[in-house]
Amino acid sequence: MTDQGTKSEQGNAVVDSTQWVTEESQFEKGHGMAQSFRVTKKLHDEQTTYQHLQVFETTNWGNLMVLDGVFQNTEADEFTYHEMQAHVPLFAHPKPERVLIIGGGDGGVAREILKHTCVQEVHLVDIDAAVTAVARKYFPKIASALDDPRLKICHEDGAKYVQKPELQNYFDVICIDSSDPIGPNAVLFKEPFYRNVHACLKENGCAVAQGECMWIHPKTVESVLKMNKNIFDNADYYWHLIPVYPCGVMGLLALTKGKAINMKQIHPDRIAAAKRFTEEDQATMYYTADIHSAAFAKPAFFNRHQTILRNHSEEAA
């Protein structure tokens, strides 16, 4: 292992002398918690045009991708996030044919979306081509659908992509697979971007977006939900378990244009397909019909808009 004790140029994933790589949250700081994986070697280290991209080999979790010091996925648990971002909206929609992915350059969300035979066209828009190249090399299972003929890969700015006039009222489903609201991803948490996402959806279409962790990012969760309730007919939050992310929990926003779709449920026209998909074909490892609806249940503190953590150092001062 080389470069022990160093930090990424823009992030703070630290490899210490005992071979642990550590992430500390770079926004809504002060929660006094970090996430670590034991690593055996650094496989890739690159300052791309947009971000610091690293790949580590871990002892138990397969390869780990890190962007600007923030853990993105491991080979062991990546399926949970990718399945929940893809299958919740695609089974809530009666006939998803055209799908847009913003971010997601590793190909994981695309892989799950393309398992749906009803899907005819997928646009994957990620600003950083290096992420896709690294995924092909070090995360082949995640990137396994990148050559599907239904998939169009565009290495462009996603915020500008949704401004194109020809894409207005074009997509049935939009999946926003962004990292944290820092660096090139910050724009993907702003109101103008979400208004353009709304415009790109067909009537009675739906969108999902990375929604952060309710435990340590409550301000971000509350602000993006409040903002989107003024844009979409319905804006909700659902969550799933995934070890790689802080607290082992990650949230997603569920957004609808029109009132015909209930994101909390599998659409009646898709129930048979979902049963075949999850039970007969065993196409998922995390997502099930029961988890689809259960993921929208929130703890009492969330519904009360309560912040759980306290900063004892500030109280002492």
DRENDO-1510 file (C-alpha; in Angstrom, 1 decimal, always signed):
<recs>
REC; n; res; u; v; w
REC; 1; MET; +0.0; +0.0; +0.0 .
REC; 2; THR; +1.4; +3.4; -0.9 .
REC; 3; ASP; +0.7; +7.0; +0.0 .
REC; 4; GLN; -0.3; +6.1; +3.5 .
REC; 5; GLY; -1.7; +8.9; +5.6 .
REC; 6; THR; -2.5; +11.1; +2.5 .
REC; 7; LYS; -5.8; +12.7; +1.5 .
REC; 8; SER; -7.4; +13.1; -1.9 .
REC; 9; GLU; -6.9; +16.5; -3.4 .
REC; 10; GLN; -10.5; +17.5; -3.0 .
REC; 11; GLY; -11.9; +14.9; -0.6 .
REC; 12; ASN; -10.9; +13.4; +2.6 .
REC; 13; ALA; -10.8; +9.6; +2.2 .
REC; 14; VAL; -7.7; +8.8; +4.4 .
REC; 15; VAL; -5.6; +5.6; +4.3 .
REC; 16; ASP; -3.9; +5.2; +7.6 .
REC; 17; SER; -0.9; +3.1; +8.7 .
REC; 18; THR; -3.2; +0.2; +9.6 .
REC; 19; GLN; -4.5; -0.1; +6.1 .
REC; 20; TRP; -8.0; +1.4; +6.7 .
REC; 21; VAL; -9.5; +4.0; +4.2 .
REC; 22; THR; -11.8; +6.4; +5.9 .
REC; 23; GLU; -14.5; +8.8; +4.8 .
REC; 24; GLU; -15.9; +11.7; +6.8 .
REC; 25; SER; -19.0; +13.6; +5.6 .
REC; 26; GLN; -18.0; +16.8; +3.7 .
REC; 27; PHE; -21.3; +18.6; +4.3 .
REC; 28; GLU; -23.6; +19.0; +7.3 .
REC; 29; LYS; -20.5; +18.3; +9.4 .
REC; 30; GLY; -20.3; +17.9; +13.1 .
REC; 31; HIS; -21.9; +14.5; +13.5 .
REC; 32; GLY; -18.8; +12.9; +14.9 .
REC; 33; MET; -18.8; +9.8; +12.8 .
REC; 34; ALA; -16.7; +8.2; +10.1 .
REC; 35; GLN; -16.9; +5.2; +7.8 .
REC; 36; SER; -13.9; +2.9; +7.1 .
REC; 37; PHE; -12.9; -0.2; +5.1 .
REC; 38; ARG; -9.8; -2.2; +5.4 .
REC; 39; VAL; -7.9; -2.2; +2.1 .
REC; 40; THR; -5.1; -4.2; +0.6 .
REC; 41; LYS; -4.0; -2.0; -2.3 .
REC; 42; LYS; -4.8; +1.1; -4.2 .
REC; 43; LEU; -5.8; +0.1; -7.8 .
REC; 44; HIS; -6.4; +3.5; -9.3 .
REC; 45; ASP; -5.8; +7.2; -8.4 .
REC; 46; GLU; -6.7; +9.9; -10.9 .
REC; 47; GLN; -7.6; +13.6; -10.8 .
REC; 48; THR; -10.1; +13.8; -13.6 .
REC; 49; THR; -11.3; +17.0; -15.2 .
REC; 50; TYR; -14.1; +17.1; -12.6 .
REC; 51; GLN; -13.1; +15.1; -9.5 .
REC; 52; HIS; -10.6; +12.9; -7.6 .
REC; 53; LEU; -11.3; +9.3; -8.6 .
REC; 54; GLN; -9.8; +6.4; -6.6 .
REC; 55; VAL; -10.4; +2.7; -6.5 .
REC; 56; PHE; -9.2; +0.5; -3.6 .
REC; 57; GLU; -9.2; -3.3; -3.2 .
REC; 58; THR; -10.7; -4.2; +0.2 .
REC; 59; THR; -10.3; -7.3; +2.2 .
REC; 60; ASN; -13.9; -8.4; +2.3 .
REC; 61; TRP; -16.1; -6.0; +0.1 .
REC; 62; GLY; -14.4; -6.3; -3.3 .
REC; 63; ASN; -13.3; -3.1; -5.0 .
REC; 64; LEU; -14.3; +0.3; -3.6 .
REC; 65; MET; -14.9; +3.4; -5.7 .
REC; 66; VAL; -14.2; +6.8; -4.1 .
REC; 67; LEU; -15.0; +10.2; -5.6 .
REC; 68; ASP; -13.6; +13.3; -3.9 .
REC; 69; GLY; -13.1; +11.3; -0.7 .
REC; 70; VAL; -16.7; +10.0; -0.7 .
REC; 71; PHE; -17.4; +6.3; -0.9 .
REC; 72; GLN; -19.6; +5.5; -4.0 .
REC; 73; ASN; -20.0; +1.7; -4.0 .
REC; 74; THR; -18.4; -1.7; -3.3 .
REC; 75; GLU; -18.7; -4.8; -5.3 .
REC; 76; ALA; -20.3; -6.6; -2.4 .
REC; 77; ASP; -23.3; -4.3; -1.6 .
REC; 78; GLU; -23.8; -2.1; -4.7 .
REC; 79; PHE; -26.9; -4.0; -5.7 .
REC; 80; THR; -29.0; -2.5; -2.9 .
REC; 81; TYR; -28.8; +1.1; -4.1 .
REC; 82; HIS; -29.0; +0.3; -7.8 .
REC; 83; GLU; -32.0; -1.9; -7.4 .
REC; 84; MET; -33.9; +0.5; -5.2 .
REC; 85; GLN; -33.2; +3.4; -7.5 .
REC; 86; ALA; -34.3; +1.5; -10.6 .
REC; 87; HIS; -37.1; -0.9; -9.7 .
REC; 88; VAL; -39.2; +1.3; -7.4 .
REC; 89; PRO; -40.0; +3.8; -10.2 .
REC; 90; LEU; -40.1; +1.2; -13.0 .
REC; 91; PHE; -42.6; -1.0; -11.2 .
REC; 92; ALA; -44.7; +2.0; -10.0 .
REC; 93; HIS; -45.1; +3.1; -13.7 .
REC; 94; PRO; -47.6; +1.2; -15.9 .
REC; 95; LYS; -45.4; +1.0; -19.0 .
REC; 96; PRO; -41.9; +2.6; -18.7 .
REC; 97; GLU; -40.4; +2.7; -22.1 .
REC; 98; ARG; -38.1; +5.8; -22.1 .
REC; 99; VAL; -35.8; +6.3; -19.2 .
REC; 100; LEU; -33.2; +9.0; -18.4 .
REC; 101; ILE; -30.3; +8.4; -15.9 .
REC; 102; ILE; -28.4; +11.5; -14.8 .
REC; 103; GLY; -25.1; +10.5; -13.2 .
REC; 104; GLY; -24.7; +6.8; -12.7 .
REC; 105; GLY; -21.6; +6.6; -15.0 .
REC; 106; ASP; -20.6; +3.3; -13.4 .
REC; 107; GLY; -23.6; +1.7; -15.1 .
REC; 108; GLY; -25.3; +0.1; -12.0 .
REC; 109; VAL; -28.6; +1.8; -12.3 .
REC; 110; ALA; -28.6; +1.2; -16.1 .
REC; 111; ARG; -28.0; -2.5; -15.5 .
REC; 112; GLU; -31.1; -2.8; -13.3 .
REC; 113; ILE; -33.3; -0.7; -15.6 .
REC; 114; LEU; -32.3; -2.7; -18.7 .
REC; 115; LYS; -33.6; -5.9; -16.9 .
REC; 116; HIS; -37.1; -4.6; -17.7 .
REC; 117; THR; -38.0; -5.9; -21.2 .
REC; 118; CYS; -40.6; -3.1; -21.6 .
REC; 119; VAL; -37.8; -0.5; -21.6 .
REC; 120; GLN; -37.0; +0.6; -25.2 .
REC; 121; GLU; -34.6; +3.5; -24.7 .
REC; 122; VAL; -32.3; +4.6; -21.9 .
REC; 123; HIS; -30.1; +7.8; -21.9 .
REC; 124; LEU; -27.2; +7.7; -19.4 .
REC; 125; VAL; -25.8; +11.2; -18.9 .
REC; 126; ASP; -22.7; +11.5; -16.7 .
REC; 127; ILE; -20.3; +14.4; -17.0 .
REC; 128; ASP; -17.2; +12.4; -16.2 .
REC; 129; ALA; -16.2; +9.8; -18.8 .
REC; 130; ALA; -13.4; +8.6; -16.5 .
REC; 131; VAL; -16.0; +7.1; -14.1 .
REC; 132; THR; -17.4; +4.9; -16.9 .
REC; 133; ALA; -13.9; +3.8; -18.0 .
REC; 134; VAL; -12.9; +2.9; -14.5 .
REC; 135; ALA; -16.1; +1.0; -13.9 .
REC; 136; ARG; -15.5; -1.1; -17.0 .
REC; 137; LYS; -12.0; -2.0; -15.8 .
REC; 138; TYR; -12.5; -2.5; -12.0 .
REC; 139; PHE; -16.3; -3.0; -11.6 .
REC; 140; PRO; -17.2; -5.3; -14.6 .
REC; 141; LYS; -20.4; -6.6; -12.9 .
REC; 142; ILE; -21.7; -3.1; -12.3 .
REC; 143; ALA; -20.8; -2.0; -15.8 .
REC; 144; SER; -22.1; -5.2; -17.5 .
REC; 145; ALA; -25.0; -3.5; -19.4 .
REC; 146; LEU; -23.1; -0.6; -20.8 .
REC; 147; ASP; -23.0; -2.1; -24.2 .
REC; 148; ASP; -26.8; -2.8; -24.4 .
REC; 149; PRO; -28.1; -1.5; -27.7 .
REC; 150; ARG; -31.0; +0.2; -25.9 .
REC; 151; LEU; -28.5; +2.4; -24.0 .
REC; 152; LYS; -27.2; +5.8; -25.2 .
REC; 153; ILE; -24.2; +7.0; -23.1 .
REC; 154; CYS; -23.6; +10.8; -23.2 .
REC; 155; HIS; -20.7; +12.3; -21.3 .
REC; 156; GLU; -22.3; +15.7; -20.8 .
REC; 157; ASP; -23.5; +18.0; -18.1 .
REC; 158; GLY; -26.8; +16.5; -16.8 .
REC; 159; ALA; -28.1; +19.9; -15.7 .
REC; 160; LYS; -27.8; +21.2; -19.3 .
REC; 161; TYR; -29.0; +17.9; -20.9 .
REC; 162; VAL; -32.5; +18.4; -19.3 .
REC; 163; GLN; -32.7; +21.8; -20.9 .
REC; 164; LYS; -32.9; +20.5; -24.4 .
REC; 165; PRO; -36.2; +21.4; -26.1 .
REC; 166; GLU; -36.5; +18.1; -27.9 .
REC; 167; LEU; -36.5; +16.2; -24.5 .
REC; 168; GLN; -39.5; +18.0; -23.0 .
REC; 169; ASN; -42.3; +15.6; -22.1 .
REC; 170; TYR; -40.1; +12.8; -23.4 .
REC; 171; PHE; -39.3; +10.4; -20.6 .
REC; 172; ASP; -41.5; +8.0; -18.6 .
REC; 173; VAL; -38.9; +7.7; -15.7 .
REC; 174; ILE; -35.9; +9.8; -14.7 .
REC; 175; CYS; -33.3; +8.4; -12.3 .
REC; 176; ILE; -30.9; +10.9; -10.7 .
REC; 177; ASP; -27.9; +9.0; -9.5 .
REC; 178; SER; -25.7; +11.8; -8.1 .
REC; 179; SER; -23.1; +11.8; -5.4 .
REC; 180; ASP; -23.3; +14.3; -2.5 .
REC; 181; PRO; -24.1; +18.0; -3.2 .
REC; 182; ILE; -20.5; +19.1; -3.5 .
REC; 183; GLY; -18.3; +19.8; -6.5 .
REC; 184; PRO; -19.9; +19.1; -10.0 .
REC; 185; ASN; -22.9; +17.4; -8.3 .
REC; 186; ALA; -24.1; +20.5; -6.3 .
REC; 187; VAL; -26.2; +21.8; -9.2 .
REC; 188; LEU; -28.2; +18.5; -9.2 .
REC; 189; PHE; -29.7; +19.5; -5.8 .
REC; 190; LYS; -31.0; +23.0; -7.0 .
REC; 191; GLU; -34.5; +24.1; -8.0 .
REC; 192; PRO; -33.8; +25.0; -11.6 .
REC; 193; PHE; -32.5; +21.5; -12.3 .
REC; 194; TYR; -35.6; +19.9; -10.8 .
REC; 195; ARG; -37.9; +22.1; -12.7 .
REC; 196; ASN; -36.2; +21.0; -15.9 .
REC; 197; VAL; -36.5; +17.3; -14.7 .
REC; 198; HIS; -40.2; +17.9; -14.3 .
REC; 199; ALA; -40.4; +19.4; -17.8 .
REC; 200; CYS; -38.7; +16.3; -19.3 .
REC; 201; LEU; -41.2; +13.9; -17.8 .
REC; 202; LYS; -44.3; +12.8; -19.6 .
REC; 203; GLU; -47.6; +13.4; -17.8 .
REC; 204; ASN; -47.9; +10.8; -15.1 .
REC; 205; GLY; -44.2; +10.1; -15.3 .
REC; 206; CYS; -42.0; +9.7; -12.2 .
REC; 207; ALA; -38.5; +10.5; -11.0 .
REC; 208; VAL; -36.2; +9.3; -8.2 .
REC; 209; ALA; -33.1; +11.0; -6.9 .
REC; 210; GLN; -30.3; +10.3; -4.4 .
REC; 211; GLY; -31.7; +11.8; -1.2 .
REC; 212; GLU; -29.0; +11.5; +1.4 .
REC; 213; CYS; -29.2; +10.0; +4.9 .
REC; 214; MET; -31.9; +11.0; +7.3 .
REC; 215; TRP; -29.7; +10.5; +10.3 .
REC; 216; ILE; -26.8; +12.8; +9.5 .
REC; 217; HIS; -28.1; +15.0; +6.6 .
REC; 218; PRO; -31.5; +16.1; +7.9 .
REC; 219; LYS; -31.2; +19.7; +6.7 .
REC; 220; THR; -30.5; +18.5; +3.1 .
REC; 221; VAL; -33.3; +15.9; +3.2 .
REC; 222; GLU; -35.8; +18.5; +4.5 .
REC; 223; SER; -34.8; +21.2; +2.1 .
REC; 224; VAL; -34.9; +19.1; -1.1 .
REC; 225; LEU; -38.2; +17.6; -0.1 .
REC; 226; LYS; -39.7; +21.0; +0.6 .
REC; 227; MET; -38.4; +22.4; -2.7 .
REC; 228; ASN; -39.7; +19.5; -4.7 .
REC; 229; LYS; -43.2; +19.6; -3.2 .
REC; 230; ASN; -43.5; +23.0; -4.9 .
REC; 231; ILE; -42.5; +21.5; -8.3 .
REC; 232; PHE; -44.0; +18.0; -8.5 .
REC; 233; ASP; -47.5; +16.7; -7.7 .
REC; 234; ASN; -46.1; +14.5; -5.1 .
REC; 235; ALA; -42.7; +14.4; -3.4 .
REC; 236; ASP; -41.8; +11.7; -0.9 .
REC; 237; TYR; -38.8; +10.0; +0.6 .
REC; 238; TYR; -37.9; +6.3; +0.8 .
REC; 239; TRP; -34.9; +4.5; +2.1 .
REC; 240; HIS; -32.9; +1.3; +2.1 .
REC; 241; LEU; -30.0; -0.4; +4.0 .
REC; 242; ILE; -26.6; -0.4; +2.4 .
REC; 243; PRO; -23.3; -0.8; +4.4 .
REC; 244; VAL; -21.1; +1.4; +2.3 .
REC; 245; TYR; -22.9; +4.6; +3.1 .
REC; 246; PRO; -22.9; +6.5; +6.4 .
REC; 247; CYS; -25.1; +4.9; +9.1 .
REC; 248; GLY; -25.7; +2.0; +6.7 .
REC; 249; VAL; -28.8; +3.9; +5.4 .
REC; 250; MET; -29.4; +5.8; +2.2 .
REC; 251; GLY; -32.5; +7.8; +1.2 .
REC; 252; LEU; -34.1; +8.4; -2.2 .
REC; 253; LEU; -36.6; +11.0; -3.4 .
REC; 254; ALA; -39.8; +9.8; -5.1 .
REC; 255; LEU; -41.3; +12.4; -7.4 .
REC; 256; THR; -44.4; +12.3; -9.7 .
REC; 257; LYS; -45.7; +14.5; -12.5 .
REC; 258; GLY; -49.4; +14.0; -12.4 .
REC; 259; LYS; -51.5; +12.1; -9.9 .
REC; 260; ALA; -52.1; +8.8; -11.6 .
REC; 261; ILE; -49.0; +7.1; -10.2 .
REC; 262; ASN; -48.5; +6.1; -6.5 .
REC; 263; MET; -44.8; +5.5; -6.0 .
REC; 264; LYS; -45.5; +3.6; -2.8 .
REC; 265; GLN; -47.0; +0.8; -4.7 .
REC; 266; ILE; -46.4; -1.5; -7.7 .
REC; 267; HIS; -48.8; -0.4; -10.4 .
REC; 268; PRO; -51.6; -2.9; -10.9 .
REC; 269; ASP; -50.5; -3.5; -14.5 .
REC; 270; ARG; -47.1; -4.5; -13.3 .
REC; 271; ILE; -47.9; -6.8; -10.4 .
REC; 272; ALA; -47.5; -10.0; -12.4 .
REC; 273; ALA; -44.3; -8.8; -13.9 .
REC; 274; ALA; -42.9; -7.8; -10.5 .
REC; 275; LYS; -43.7; -11.3; -9.1 .
REC; 276; ARG; -42.1; -13.0; -12.0 .
REC; 277; PHE; -39.1; -10.7; -11.9 .
REC; 278; THR; -38.3; -11.1; -8.2 .
REC; 279; GLU; -39.5; -14.7; -7.5 .
REC; 280; GLU; -39.3; -16.7; -10.7 .
REC; 281; ASP; -36.4; -15.0; -12.5 .
REC; 282; GLN; -34.7; -14.0; -9.2 .
REC; 283; ALA; -33.5; -10.9; -10.9 .
REC; 284; THR; -32.9; -9.0; -7.7 .
REC; 285; MET; -31.0; -9.5; -4.5 .
REC; 286; TYR; -32.6; -6.7; -2.4 .
REC; 287; TYR; -35.7; -5.4; -4.0 .
REC; 288; THR; -39.0; -7.3; -3.4 .
REC; 289; ALA; -42.7; -6.3; -3.6 .
REC; 290; ASP; -42.8; -6.0; +0.2 .
REC; 291; ILE; -39.7; -3.9; +0.4 .
REC; 292; HIS; -41.1; -1.6; -2.3 .
REC; 293; SER; -43.9; -0.4; -0.1 .
REC; 294; ALA; -42.1; -0.8; +3.3 .
REC; 295; ALA; -39.3; +1.5; +2.1 .
REC; 296; PHE; -41.7; +4.5; +2.3 .
REC; 297; ALA; -42.3; +4.0; +6.1 .
REC; 298; LYS; -40.4; +6.6; +8.1 .
REC; 299; PRO; -39.5; +6.7; +11.8 .
REC; 300; ALA; -41.3; +9.1; +14.0 .
REC; 301; PHE; -38.4; +11.6; +14.3 .
REC; 302; PHE; -38.4; +12.0; +10.5 .
REC; 303; ASN; -42.1; +12.8; +10.3 .
REC; 304; ARG; -41.6; +15.3; +13.2 .
REC; 305; HIS; -38.7; +17.0; +11.4 .
REC; 306; GLN; -36.5; +16.3; +14.4 .
REC; 307; THR; -32.7; +16.4; +14.3 .
REC; 308; ILE; -31.4; +13.5; +16.4 .
REC; 309; LEU; -27.8; +14.4; +16.8 .
REC; 310; ARG; -26.4; +17.1; +19.1 .
REC; 311; ASN; -23.1; +18.8; +18.9 .
REC; 312; HIS; -21.8; +18.5; +22.5 .
REC; 313; SER; -18.7; +20.7; +21.8 .
REC; 314; GLU; -21.0; +23.6; +20.8 .
REC; 315; GLU; -23.1; +23.1; +23.9 .
REC; 316; ALA; -20.1; +23.1; +26.1 .
REC; 317; ALA; -18.9; +26.3; +24.5 .
</recs>
